[in-house]
Amino acid sequence: MRNDLTTVLTAIDLSHATLRNIKQNLFWAFAYNIIGLPIAMGLLHIFGGPLLNPMFAAAAMSFSSVSVLANALRLRKFKPETINA
């Protein structure tokens, strides 16, 4: 806490950036799973394609988690807008 009221504006900007990041993470996680789950279940095998090894499916799900984490870590580079009075 500080005695400066501009930190309130910084907190609001950070909360907006956090919500935007959450929405991005949800979108990409859902899109990745909508595409990846049918492939992991064997959809490609039904149409003559390869059968996905469970180890590769587990690695793909891990990559999904890592990509969400990497996107969330971008908030560490958050720079508040400067207010010129």
PDB file of N, CA, C and O in Angstrom, chain B, residues numbered from 101:
ATOM      1  N   MET B 101       0.834  -1.179   0.000  1.00  0.00           N
ATOM      2  CA  MET B 101       0.000   0.000   0.000  1.00  0.00           C
ATOM      3  C   MET B 101       0.881   1.245   0.000  1.00  0.00           C
ATOM      4  O   MET B 101       1.924   1.308   0.651  1.00  0.00           O
ATOM      5  N   ARG B 102       0.422   2.205  -0.742  1.00  0.00           N
ATOM      6  CA  ARG B 102       1.149   3.476  -0.828  1.00  0.00           C
ATOM      7  C   ARG B 102       0.155   4.615  -0.647  1.00  0.00           C
ATOM      8  O   ARG B 102      -1.059   4.411  -0.662  1.00  0.00           O
ATOM      9  N   ASN B 103       0.677   5.777  -0.481  1.00  0.00           N
ATOM     10  CA  ASN B 103      -0.169   6.964  -0.335  1.00  0.00           C
ATOM     11  C   ASN B 103      -0.471   7.614  -1.677  1.00  0.00           C
ATOM     12  O   ASN B 103      -0.936   8.753  -1.717  1.00  0.00           O
ATOM     13  N   ASP B 104      -0.219   6.924  -2.755  1.00  0.00           N
ATOM     14  CA  ASP B 104      -0.409   7.459  -4.097  1.00  0.00           C
ATOM     15  C   ASP B 104      -1.677   6.859  -4.705  1.00  0.00           C
ATOM     16  O   ASP B 104      -1.825   5.639  -4.766  1.00  0.00           O
ATOM     17  N   LEU B 105      -2.580   7.714  -5.150  1.00  0.00           N
ATOM     18  CA  LEU B 105      -3.845   7.231  -5.717  1.00  0.00           C
ATOM     19  C   LEU B 105      -3.686   6.621  -7.111  1.00  0.00           C
ATOM     20  O   LEU B 105      -4.569   5.903  -7.580  1.00  0.00           O
ATOM     21  N   THR B 106      -2.568   6.905  -7.766  1.00  0.00           N
ATOM     22  CA  THR B 106      -2.376   6.317  -9.102  1.00  0.00           C
ATOM     23  C   THR B 106      -2.184   4.805  -9.030  1.00  0.00           C
ATOM     24  O   THR B 106      -2.361   4.112 -10.031  1.00  0.00           O
ATOM     25  N   THR B 107      -1.824   4.290  -7.861  1.00  0.00           N
ATOM     26  CA  THR B 107      -1.688   2.836  -7.735  1.00  0.00           C
ATOM     27  C   THR B 107      -3.035   2.139  -7.862  1.00  0.00           C
ATOM     28  O   THR B 107      -3.101   0.965  -8.224  1.00  0.00           O
ATOM     29  N   VAL B 108      -4.106   2.865  -7.564  1.00  0.00           N
ATOM     30  CA  VAL B 108      -5.448   2.305  -7.763  1.00  0.00           C
ATOM     31  C   VAL B 108      -5.686   2.083  -9.259  1.00  0.00           C
ATOM     32  O   VAL B 108      -6.235   1.056  -9.659  1.00  0.00           O
ATOM     33  N   LEU B 109      -5.275   3.040 -10.071  1.00  0.00           N
ATOM     34  CA  LEU B 109      -5.417   2.893 -11.526  1.00  0.00           C
ATOM     35  C   LEU B 109      -4.549   1.751 -12.045  1.00  0.00           C
ATOM     36  O   LEU B 109      -4.952   1.025 -12.955  1.00  0.00           O
ATOM     37  N   THR B 110      -3.372   1.593 -11.474  1.00  0.00           N
ATOM     38  CA  THR B 110      -2.503   0.488 -11.851  1.00  0.00           C
ATOM     39  C   THR B 110      -3.153  -0.848 -11.500  1.00  0.00           C
ATOM     40  O   THR B 110      -3.102  -1.792 -12.289  1.00  0.00           O
ATOM     41  N   ALA B 111      -3.759  -0.929 -10.324  1.00  0.00           N
ATOM     42  CA  ALA B 111      -4.436  -2.163  -9.908  1.00  0.00           C
ATOM     43  C   ALA B 111      -5.606  -2.482 -10.838  1.00  0.00           C
ATOM     44  O   ALA B 111      -5.838  -3.645 -11.167  1.00  0.00           O
ATOM     45  N   ILE B 112      -6.332  -1.470 -11.256  1.00  0.00           N
ATOM     46  CA  ILE B 112      -7.455  -1.676 -12.181  1.00  0.00           C
ATOM     47  C   ILE B 112      -6.943  -2.157 -13.531  1.00  0.00           C
ATOM     48  O   ILE B 112      -7.514  -3.072 -14.123  1.00  0.00           O
ATOM     49  N   ASP B 113      -5.862  -1.540 -14.023  1.00  0.00           N
ATOM     50  CA  ASP B 113      -5.283  -1.969 -15.299  1.00  0.00           C
ATOM     51  C   ASP B 113      -4.779  -3.409 -15.217  1.00  0.00           C
ATOM     52  O   ASP B 113      -4.953  -4.189 -16.153  1.00  0.00           O
ATOM     53  N   LEU B 114      -4.155  -3.754 -14.091  1.00  0.00           N
ATOM     54  CA  LEU B 114      -3.662  -5.115 -13.916  1.00  0.00           C
ATOM     55  C   LEU B 114      -4.819  -6.119 -13.850  1.00  0.00           C
ATOM     56  O   LEU B 114      -4.707  -7.230 -14.368  1.00  0.00           O
ATOM     57  N   SER B 115      -5.911  -5.734 -13.223  1.00  0.00           N
ATOM     58  CA  SER B 115      -7.063  -6.641 -13.160  1.00  0.00           C
ATOM     59  C   SER B 115      -7.669  -6.851 -14.544  1.00  0.00           C
ATOM     60  O   SER B 115      -8.104  -7.956 -14.867  1.00  0.00           O
ATOM     61  N   HIS B 116      -7.701  -5.797 -15.368  1.00  0.00           N
ATOM     62  CA  HIS B 116      -8.194  -5.945 -16.741  1.00  0.00           C
ATOM     63  C   HIS B 116      -7.275  -6.868 -17.545  1.00  0.00           C
ATOM     64  O   HIS B 116      -7.746  -7.715 -18.304  1.00  0.00           O
ATOM     65  N   ALA B 117      -5.959  -6.698 -17.373  1.00  0.00           N
ATOM     66  CA  ALA B 117      -5.012  -7.557 -18.084  1.00  0.00           C
ATOM     67  C   ALA B 117      -5.142  -9.013 -17.621  1.00  0.00           C
ATOM     68  O   ALA B 117      -5.013  -9.937 -18.424  1.00  0.00           O
ATOM     69  N   THR B 118      -5.394  -9.206 -16.334  1.00  0.00           N
ATOM     70  CA  THR B 118      -5.551 -10.558 -15.795  1.00  0.00           C
ATOM     71  C   THR B 118      -6.800 -11.225 -16.357  1.00  0.00           C
ATOM     72  O   THR B 118      -6.757 -12.390 -16.750  1.00  0.00           O
ATOM     73  N   LEU B 119      -7.901 -10.501 -16.398  1.00  0.00           N
ATOM     74  CA  LEU B 119      -9.136 -11.068 -16.957  1.00  0.00           C
ATOM     75  C   LEU B 119      -8.982 -11.392 -18.442  1.00  0.00           C
ATOM     76  O   LEU B 119      -9.471 -12.418 -18.915  1.00  0.00           O
ATOM     77  N   ARG B 120      -8.303 -10.515 -19.167  1.00  0.00           N
ATOM     78  CA  ARG B 120      -8.061 -10.772 -20.593  1.00  0.00           C
ATOM     79  C   ARG B 120      -7.216 -12.038 -20.752  1.00  0.00           C
ATOM     80  O   ARG B 120      -7.463 -12.842 -21.652  1.00  0.00           O
ATOM     81  N   ASN B 121      -6.228 -12.214 -19.887  1.00  0.00           N
ATOM     82  CA  ASN B 121      -5.368 -13.393 -19.930  1.00  0.00           C
ATOM     83  C   ASN B 121      -6.153 -14.654 -19.600  1.00  0.00           C
ATOM     84  O   ASN B 121      -5.951 -15.693 -20.228  1.00  0.00           O
ATOM     85  N   ILE B 122      -7.041 -14.573 -18.626  1.00  0.00           N
ATOM     86  CA  ILE B 122      -7.878 -15.731 -18.273  1.00  0.00           C
ATOM     87  C   ILE B 122      -8.754 -16.133 -19.450  1.00  0.00           C
ATOM     88  O   ILE B 122      -8.901 -17.321 -19.739  1.00  0.00           O
ATOM     89  N   LYS B 123      -9.333 -15.159 -20.127  1.00  0.00           N
ATOM     90  CA  LYS B 123     -10.184 -15.445 -21.279  1.00  0.00           C
ATOM     91  C   LYS B 123      -9.382 -16.075 -22.414  1.00  0.00           C
ATOM     92  O   LYS B 123      -9.858 -16.996 -23.078  1.00  0.00           O
ATOM     93  N   GLN B 124      -8.158 -15.577 -22.636  1.00  0.00           N
ATOM     94  CA  GLN B 124      -7.302 -16.172 -23.660  1.00  0.00           C
ATOM     95  C   GLN B 124      -6.964 -17.621 -23.310  1.00  0.00           C
ATOM     96  O   GLN B 124      -7.013 -18.504 -24.166  1.00  0.00           O
ATOM     97  N   ASN B 125      -6.622 -17.854 -22.050  1.00  0.00           N
ATOM     98  CA  ASN B 125      -6.276 -19.207 -21.620  1.00  0.00           C
ATOM     99  C   ASN B 125      -7.452 -20.157 -21.773  1.00  0.00           C
ATOM    100  O   ASN B 125      -7.281 -21.291 -22.221  1.00  0.00           O
ATOM    101  N   LEU B 126      -8.635 -19.707 -21.409  1.00  0.00           N
ATOM    102  CA  LEU B 126      -9.818 -20.560 -21.564  1.00  0.00           C
ATOM    103  C   LEU B 126     -10.088 -20.875 -23.029  1.00  0.00           C
ATOM    104  O   LEU B 126     -10.383 -22.017 -23.381  1.00  0.00           O
ATOM    105  N   PHE B 127      -9.988 -19.860 -23.880  1.00  0.00           N
ATOM    106  CA  PHE B 127     -10.234 -20.074 -25.306  1.00  0.00           C
ATOM    107  C   PHE B 127      -9.265 -21.106 -25.877  1.00  0.00           C
ATOM    108  O   PHE B 127      -9.682 -22.065 -26.525  1.00  0.00           O
ATOM    109  N   TRP B 128      -7.957 -20.903 -25.632  1.00  0.00           N
ATOM    110  CA  TRP B 128      -6.972 -21.807 -26.221  1.00  0.00           C
ATOM    111  C   TRP B 128      -7.045 -23.196 -25.614  1.00  0.00           C
ATOM    112  O   TRP B 128      -6.829 -24.184 -26.317  1.00  0.00           O
ATOM    113  N   ALA B 129      -7.343 -23.295 -24.331  1.00  0.00           N
ATOM    114  CA  ALA B 129      -7.467 -24.624 -23.709  1.00  0.00           C
ATOM    115  C   ALA B 129      -8.664 -25.379 -24.288  1.00  0.00           C
ATOM    116  O   ALA B 129      -8.562 -26.567 -24.592  1.00  0.00           O
ATOM    117  N   PHE B 130      -9.797 -24.692 -24.440  1.00  0.00           N
ATOM    118  CA  PHE B 130     -10.973 -25.349 -25.021  1.00  0.00           C
ATOM    119  C   PHE B 130     -10.717 -25.727 -26.481  1.00  0.00           C
ATOM    120  O   PHE B 130     -11.059 -26.832 -26.903  1.00  0.00           O
ATOM    121  N   ALA B 131     -10.121 -24.823 -27.250  1.00  0.00           N
ATOM    122  CA  ALA B 131      -9.854 -25.119 -28.661  1.00  0.00           C
ATOM    123  C   ALA B 131      -8.890 -26.301 -28.784  1.00  0.00           C
ATOM    124  O   ALA B 131      -9.099 -27.190 -29.610  1.00  0.00           O
ATOM    125  N   TYR B 132      -7.859 -26.312 -27.982  1.00  0.00           N
ATOM    126  CA  TYR B 132      -6.875 -27.384 -28.017  1.00  0.00           C
ATOM    127  C   TYR B 132      -7.528 -28.714 -27.655  1.00  0.00           C
ATOM    128  O   TYR B 132      -7.263 -29.732 -28.295  1.00  0.00           O
ATOM    129  N   ASN B 133      -8.369 -28.707 -26.644  1.00  0.00           N
ATOM    130  CA  ASN B 133      -9.016 -29.957 -26.220  1.00  0.00           C
ATOM    131  C   ASN B 133     -10.097 -30.410 -27.189  1.00  0.00           C
ATOM    132  O   ASN B 133     -10.294 -31.612 -27.366  1.00  0.00           O
ATOM    133  N   ILE B 134     -10.795 -29.483 -27.815  1.00  0.00           N
ATOM    134  CA  ILE B 134     -11.806 -29.855 -28.807  1.00  0.00           C
ATOM    135  C   ILE B 134     -11.148 -30.550 -29.993  1.00  0.00           C
ATOM    136  O   ILE B 134     -11.714 -31.479 -30.570  1.00  0.00           O
ATOM    137  N   ILE B 135      -9.958 -30.100 -30.351  1.00  0.00           N
ATOM    138  CA  ILE B 135      -9.237 -30.736 -31.459  1.00  0.00           C
ATOM    139  C   ILE B 135      -8.510 -31.994 -30.982  1.00  0.00           C
ATOM    140  O   ILE B 135      -8.523 -33.016 -31.668  1.00  0.00           O
ATOM    141  N   GLY B 136      -7.880 -31.922 -29.815  1.00  0.00           N
ATOM    142  CA  GLY B 136      -7.017 -33.011 -29.359  1.00  0.00           C
ATOM    143  C   GLY B 136      -7.731 -34.232 -28.828  1.00  0.00           C
ATOM    144  O   GLY B 136      -7.258 -35.350 -29.031  1.00  0.00           O
ATOM    145  N   LEU B 137      -8.846 -34.060 -28.159  1.00  0.00           N
ATOM    146  CA  LEU B 137      -9.531 -35.210 -27.560  1.00  0.00           C
ATOM    147  C   LEU B 137     -10.034 -36.210 -28.598  1.00  0.00           C
ATOM    148  O   LEU B 137      -9.820 -37.409 -28.416  1.00  0.00           O
ATOM    149  N   PRO B 138     -10.687 -35.783 -29.672  1.00  0.00           N
ATOM    150  CA  PRO B 138     -11.100 -36.784 -30.667  1.00  0.00           C
ATOM    151  C   PRO B 138      -9.916 -37.526 -31.300  1.00  0.00           C
ATOM    152  O   PRO B 138     -10.013 -38.712 -31.616  1.00  0.00           O
ATOM    153  N   ILE B 139      -8.800 -36.812 -31.479  1.00  0.00           N
ATOM    154  CA  ILE B 139      -7.614 -37.480 -32.030  1.00  0.00           C
ATOM    155  C   ILE B 139      -7.099 -38.512 -31.038  1.00  0.00           C
ATOM    156  O   ILE B 139      -6.722 -39.618 -31.425  1.00  0.00           O
ATOM    157  N   ALA B 140      -7.081 -38.149 -29.751  1.00  0.00           N
ATOM    158  CA  ALA B 140      -6.611 -39.079 -28.721  1.00  0.00           C
ATOM    159  C   ALA B 140      -7.547 -40.284 -28.580  1.00  0.00           C
ATOM    160  O   ALA B 140      -7.105 -41.375 -28.220  1.00  0.00           O
ATOM    161  N   MET B 141      -8.827 -40.088 -28.861  1.00  0.00           N
ATOM    162  CA  MET B 141      -9.787 -41.194 -28.757  1.00  0.00           C
ATOM    163  C   MET B 141      -9.701 -42.147 -29.949  1.00  0.00           C
ATOM    164  O   MET B 141     -10.266 -43.239 -29.905  1.00  0.00           O
ATOM    165  N   GLY B 142      -9.006 -41.750 -31.003  1.00  0.00           N
ATOM    166  CA  GLY B 142      -8.850 -42.651 -32.145  1.00  0.00           C
ATOM    167  C   GLY B 142      -9.659 -42.256 -33.359  1.00  0.00           C
ATOM    168  O   GLY B 142      -9.916 -43.100 -34.217  1.00  0.00           O
ATOM    169  N   LEU B 143     -10.063 -41.027 -33.463  1.00  0.00           N
ATOM    170  CA  LEU B 143     -10.861 -40.582 -34.608  1.00  0.00           C
ATOM    171  C   LEU B 143     -10.091 -40.744 -35.922  1.00  0.00           C
ATOM    172  O   LEU B 143     -10.675 -41.103 -36.944  1.00  0.00           O
ATOM    173  N   LEU B 144      -8.799 -40.481 -35.895  1.00  0.00           N
ATOM    174  CA  LEU B 144      -8.007 -40.642 -37.122  1.00  0.00           C
ATOM    175  C   LEU B 144      -7.918 -42.104 -37.532  1.00  0.00           C
ATOM    176  O   LEU B 144      -7.869 -42.422 -38.720  1.00  0.00           O
ATOM    177  N   HIS B 145      -7.898 -42.986 -36.552  1.00  0.00           N
ATOM    178  CA  HIS B 145      -7.793 -44.431 -36.836  1.00  0.00           C
ATOM    179  C   HIS B 145      -9.047 -44.940 -37.541  1.00  0.00           C
ATOM    180  O   HIS B 145      -8.964 -45.840 -38.376  1.00  0.00           O
ATOM    181  N   ILE B 146     -10.186 -44.381 -37.219  1.00  0.00           N
ATOM    182  CA  ILE B 146     -11.448 -44.787 -37.856  1.00  0.00           C
ATOM    183  C   ILE B 146     -11.404 -44.507 -39.358  1.00  0.00           C
ATOM    184  O   ILE B 146     -11.936 -45.279 -40.157  1.00  0.00           O
ATOM    185  N   PHE B 147     -10.764 -43.393 -39.733  1.00  0.00           N
ATOM    186  CA  PHE B 147     -10.706 -42.999 -41.145  1.00  0.00           C
ATOM    187  C   PHE B 147      -9.415 -43.466 -41.820  1.00  0.00           C
ATOM    188  O   PHE B 147      -9.023 -42.920 -42.851  1.00  0.00           O
ATOM    189  N   GLY B 148      -8.757 -44.469 -41.247  1.00  0.00           N
ATOM    190  CA  GLY B 148      -7.564 -45.023 -41.871  1.00  0.00           C
ATOM    191  C   GLY B 148      -6.272 -44.364 -41.444  1.00  0.00           C
ATOM    192  O   GLY B 148      -5.212 -44.691 -41.979  1.00  0.00           O
ATOM    193  N   GLY B 149      -6.327 -43.459 -40.509  1.00  0.00           N
ATOM    194  CA  GLY B 149      -5.119 -42.789 -40.045  1.00  0.00           C
ATOM    195  C   GLY B 149      -4.442 -43.568 -38.935  1.00  0.00           C
ATOM    196  O   GLY B 149      -4.862 -44.672 -38.587  1.00  0.00           O
ATOM    197  N   PRO B 150      -3.401 -42.988 -38.391  1.00  0.00           N
ATOM    198  CA  PRO B 150      -2.669 -43.699 -37.334  1.00  0.00           C
ATOM    199  C   PRO B 150      -3.421 -43.673 -36.001  1.00  0.00           C
ATOM    200  O   PRO B 150      -4.265 -42.811 -35.756  1.00  0.00           O
ATOM    201  N   LEU B 151      -3.091 -44.629 -35.167  1.00  0.00           N
ATOM    202  CA  LEU B 151      -3.623 -44.668 -33.809  1.00  0.00           C
ATOM    203  C   LEU B 151      -2.604 -43.971 -32.910  1.00  0.00           C
ATOM    204  O   LEU B 151      -1.418 -44.298 -32.936  1.00  0.00           O
ATOM    205  N   LEU B 152      -3.067 -43.023 -32.125  1.00  0.00           N
ATOM    206  CA  LEU B 152      -2.166 -42.213 -31.297  1.00  0.00           C
ATOM    207  C   LEU B 152      -1.719 -42.999 -30.075  1.00  0.00           C
ATOM    208  O   LEU B 152      -2.538 -43.545 -29.336  1.00  0.00           O
ATOM    209  N   ASN B 153      -0.428 -43.047 -29.880  1.00  0.00           N
ATOM    210  CA  ASN B 153       0.147 -43.708 -28.720  1.00  0.00           C
ATOM    211  C   ASN B 153      -0.261 -42.924 -27.455  1.00  0.00           C
ATOM    212  O   ASN B 153      -0.195 -41.695 -27.467  1.00  0.00           O
ATOM    213  N   PRO B 154      -0.676 -43.589 -26.377  1.00  0.00           N
ATOM    214  CA  PRO B 154      -1.077 -42.881 -25.164  1.00  0.00           C
ATOM    215  C   PRO B 154       0.015 -41.979 -24.586  1.00  0.00           C
ATOM    216  O   PRO B 154      -0.293 -40.974 -23.945  1.00  0.00           O
ATOM    217  N   MET B 155       1.277 -42.323 -24.801  1.00  0.00           N
ATOM    218  CA  MET B 155       2.355 -41.460 -24.312  1.00  0.00           C
ATOM    219  C   MET B 155       2.358 -40.130 -25.049  1.00  0.00           C
ATOM    220  O   MET B 155       2.616 -39.089 -24.444  1.00  0.00           O
ATOM    221  N   PHE B 156       2.075 -40.150 -26.345  1.00  0.00           N
ATOM    222  CA  PHE B 156       2.013 -38.899 -27.102  1.00  0.00           C
ATOM    223  C   PHE B 156       0.786 -38.088 -26.706  1.00  0.00           C
ATOM    224  O   PHE B 156       0.841 -36.858 -26.669  1.00  0.00           O
ATOM    225  N   ALA B 157      -0.311 -38.761 -26.412  1.00  0.00           N
ATOM    226  CA  ALA B 157      -1.513 -38.060 -25.954  1.00  0.00           C
ATOM    227  C   ALA B 157      -1.256 -37.379 -24.608  1.00  0.00           C
ATOM    228  O   ALA B 157      -1.692 -36.249 -24.388  1.00  0.00           O
ATOM    229  N   ALA B 158      -0.554 -38.062 -23.719  1.00  0.00           N
ATOM    230  CA  ALA B 158      -0.220 -37.469 -22.420  1.00  0.00           C
ATOM    231  C   ALA B 158       0.722 -36.282 -22.595  1.00  0.00           C
ATOM    232  O   ALA B 158       0.581 -35.267 -21.913  1.00  0.00           O
ATOM    233  N   ALA B 159       1.674 -36.409 -23.502  1.00  0.00           N
ATOM    234  CA  ALA B 159       2.586 -35.296 -23.770  1.00  0.00           C
ATOM    235  C   ALA B 159       1.834 -34.104 -24.358  1.00  0.00           C
ATOM    236  O   ALA B 159       2.130 -32.955 -24.028  1.00  0.00           O
ATOM    237  N   ALA B 160       0.870 -34.377 -25.221  1.00  0.00           N
ATOM    238  CA  ALA B 160       0.076 -33.296 -25.813  1.00  0.00           C
ATOM    239  C   ALA B 160      -0.759 -32.587 -24.748  1.00  0.00           C
ATOM    240  O   ALA B 160      -0.897 -31.365 -24.783  1.00  0.00           O
ATOM    241  N   MET B 161      -1.315 -33.343 -23.807  1.00  0.00           N
ATOM    242  CA  MET B 161      -2.084 -32.711 -22.733  1.00  0.00           C
ATOM    243  C   MET B 161      -1.163 -31.898 -21.819  1.00  0.00           C
ATOM    244  O   MET B 161      -1.553 -30.843 -21.319  1.00  0.00           O
ATOM    245  N   SER B 162       0.043 -32.385 -21.607  1.00  0.00           N
ATOM    246  CA  SER B 162       1.010 -31.625 -20.815  1.00  0.00           C
ATOM    247  C   SER B 162       1.369 -30.326 -21.527  1.00  0.00           C
ATOM    248  O   SER B 162       1.504 -29.280 -20.892  1.00  0.00           O
ATOM    249  N   PHE B 163       1.523 -30.396 -22.845  1.00  0.00           N
ATOM    250  CA  PHE B 163       1.821 -29.188 -23.610  1.00  0.00           C
ATOM    251  C   PHE B 163       0.697 -28.174 -23.482  1.00  0.00           C
ATOM    252  O   PHE B 163       0.950 -26.970 -23.446  1.00  0.00           O
ATOM    253  N   SER B 164      -0.532 -28.643 -23.414  1.00  0.00           N
ATOM    254  CA  SER B 164      -1.666 -27.738 -23.221  1.00  0.00           C
ATOM    255  C   SER B 164      -1.522 -26.976 -21.902  1.00  0.00           C
ATOM    256  O   SER B 164      -1.740 -25.766 -21.853  1.00  0.00           O
ATOM    257  N   SER B 165      -1.164 -27.669 -20.865  1.00  0.00           N
ATOM    258  CA  SER B 165      -0.983 -27.025 -19.562  1.00  0.00           C
ATOM    259  C   SER B 165       0.197 -26.064 -19.572  1.00  0.00           C
ATOM    260  O   SER B 165       0.130 -24.982 -18.989  1.00  0.00           O
ATOM    261  N   VAL B 166       1.270 -26.460 -20.233  1.00  0.00           N
ATOM    262  CA  VAL B 166       2.454 -25.598 -20.304  1.00  0.00           C
ATOM    263  C   VAL B 166       2.157 -24.333 -21.095  1.00  0.00           C
ATOM    264  O   VAL B 166       2.631 -23.256 -20.734  1.00  0.00           O
ATOM    265  N   SER B 167       1.382 -24.444 -22.166  1.00  0.00           N
ATOM    266  CA  SER B 167       1.056 -23.251 -22.953  1.00  0.00           C
ATOM    267  C   SER B 167       0.179 -22.279 -22.164  1.00  0.00           C
ATOM    268  O   SER B 167       0.340 -21.064 -22.283  1.00  0.00           O
ATOM    269  N   VAL B 168      -0.744 -22.803 -21.363  1.00  0.00           N
ATOM    270  CA  VAL B 168      -1.569 -21.937 -20.511  1.00  0.00           C
ATOM    271  C   VAL B 168      -0.694 -21.251 -19.468  1.00  0.00           C
ATOM    272  O   VAL B 168      -0.861 -20.061 -19.202  1.00  0.00           O
ATOM    273  N   LEU B 169       0.230 -21.989 -18.884  1.00  0.00           N
ATOM    274  CA  LEU B 169       1.134 -21.417 -17.898  1.00  0.00           C
ATOM    275  C   LEU B 169       2.028 -20.345 -18.517  1.00  0.00           C
ATOM    276  O   LEU B 169       2.232 -19.287 -17.922  1.00  0.00           O
ATOM    277  N   ALA B 170       2.557 -20.614 -19.700  1.00  0.00           N
ATOM    278  CA  ALA B 170       3.420 -19.637 -20.375  1.00  0.00           C
ATOM    279  C   ALA B 170       2.643 -18.363 -20.701  1.00  0.00           C
ATOM    280  O   ALA B 170       3.181 -17.263 -20.577  1.00  0.00           O
ATOM    281  N   ASN B 171       1.401 -18.500 -21.111  1.00  0.00           N
ATOM    282  CA  ASN B 171       0.587 -17.323 -21.395  1.00  0.00           C
ATOM    283  C   ASN B 171       0.328 -16.532 -20.118  1.00  0.00           C
ATOM    284  O   ASN B 171       0.348 -15.301 -20.140  1.00  0.00           O
ATOM    285  N   ALA B 172       0.088 -17.219 -19.016  1.00  0.00           N
ATOM    286  CA  ALA B 172      -0.160 -16.528 -17.750  1.00  0.00           C
ATOM    287  C   ALA B 172       1.094 -15.813 -17.250  1.00  0.00           C
ATOM    288  O   ALA B 172       0.998 -14.766 -16.610  1.00  0.00           O
ATOM    289  N   LEU B 173       2.257 -16.370 -17.537  1.00  0.00           N
ATOM    290  CA  LEU B 173       3.504 -15.741 -17.086  1.00  0.00           C
ATOM    291  C   LEU B 173       3.791 -14.426 -17.806  1.00  0.00           C
ATOM    292  O   LEU B 173       4.630 -13.643 -17.361  1.00  0.00           O
ATOM    293  N   ARG B 174       3.102 -14.184 -18.909  1.00  0.00           N
ATOM    294  CA  ARG B 174       3.274 -12.899 -19.598  1.00  0.00           C
ATOM    295  C   ARG B 174       2.850 -11.728 -18.723  1.00  0.00           C
ATOM    296  O   ARG B 174       3.287 -10.600 -18.955  1.00  0.00           O
ATOM    297  N   LEU B 175       2.013 -11.970 -17.728  1.00  0.00           N
ATOM    298  CA  LEU B 175       1.582 -10.894 -16.833  1.00  0.00           C
ATOM    299  C   LEU B 175       2.733 -10.349 -15.999  1.00  0.00           C
ATOM    300  O   LEU B 175       2.642  -9.244 -15.466  1.00  0.00           O
ATOM    301  N   ARG B 176       3.804 -11.106 -15.882  1.00  0.00           N
ATOM    302  CA  ARG B 176       4.960 -10.603 -15.135  1.00  0.00           C
ATOM    303  C   ARG B 176       5.584  -9.403 -15.821  1.00  0.00           C
ATOM    304  O   ARG B 176       6.267  -8.607 -15.176  1.00  0.00           O
ATOM    305  N   LYS B 177       5.361  -9.262 -17.119  1.00  0.00           N
ATOM    306  CA  LYS B 177       5.913  -8.143 -17.882  1.00  0.00           C
ATOM    307  C   LYS B 177       4.950  -6.952 -17.942  1.00  0.00           C
ATOM    308  O   LYS B 177       5.144  -6.026 -18.731  1.00  0.00           O
ATOM    309  N   PHE B 178       3.916  -6.986 -17.103  1.00  0.00           N
ATOM    310  CA  PHE B 178       2.911  -5.917 -17.100  1.00  0.00           C
ATOM    311  C   PHE B 178       3.568  -4.596 -16.705  1.00  0.00           C
ATOM    312  O   PHE B 178       4.262  -4.506 -15.692  1.00  0.00           O
ATOM    313  N   LYS B 179       3.337  -3.591 -17.516  1.00  0.00           N
ATOM    314  CA  LYS B 179       3.816  -2.235 -17.231  1.00  0.00           C
ATOM    315  C   LYS B 179       2.605  -1.322 -17.136  1.00  0.00           C
ATOM    316  O   LYS B 179       1.834  -1.224 -18.091  1.00  0.00           O
ATOM    317  N   PRO B 180       2.421  -0.654 -16.008  1.00  0.00           N
ATOM    318  CA  PRO B 180       1.273   0.242 -15.887  1.00  0.00           C
ATOM    319  C   PRO B 180       1.439   1.454 -16.796  1.00  0.00           C
ATOM    320  O   PRO B 180       2.554   1.877 -17.102  1.00  0.00           O
ATOM    321  N   GLU B 181       0.319   1.994 -17.213  1.00  0.00           N
ATOM    322  CA  GLU B 181       0.351   3.200 -18.034  1.00  0.00           C
ATOM    323  C   GLU B 181       0.786   4.371 -17.159  1.00  0.00           C
ATOM    324  O   GLU B 181       0.384   4.495 -16.002  1.00  0.00           O
ATOM    325  N   THR B 182       1.611   5.216 -17.745  1.00  0.00           N
ATOM    326  CA  THR B 182       2.048   6.396 -17.007  1.00  0.00           C
ATOM    327  C   THR B 182       1.044   7.516 -17.201  1.00  0.00           C
ATOM    328  O   THR B 182       0.525   7.720 -18.298  1.00  0.00           O
ATOM    329  N   ILE B 183       0.779   8.230 -16.136  1.00  0.00           N
ATOM    330  CA  ILE B 183      -0.171   9.342 -16.185  1.00  0.00           C
ATOM    331  C   ILE B 183       0.616  10.633 -16.082  1.00  0.00           C
ATOM    332  O   ILE B 183       1.305  10.893 -15.096  1.00  0.00           O
ATOM    333  N   ASN B 184       0.495  11.427 -17.121  1.00  0.00           N
ATOM    334  CA  ASN B 184       1.191  12.725 -17.128  1.00  0.00           C
ATOM    335  C   ASN B 184       0.227  13.808 -16.689  1.00  0.00           C
ATOM    336  O   ASN B 184      -0.800  14.037 -17.328  1.00  0.00           O
ATOM    337  N   ALA B 185       0.558  14.457 -15.619  1.00  0.00           N
ATOM    338  CA  ALA B 185      -0.345  15.482 -15.095  1.00  0.00           C
ATOM    339  C   ALA B 185       0.130  16.859 -15.475  1.00  0.00           C
ATOM    340  O   ALA B 185      -0.505  17.852 -15.120  1.00  0.00           O
TER     341      ALA B 185
END
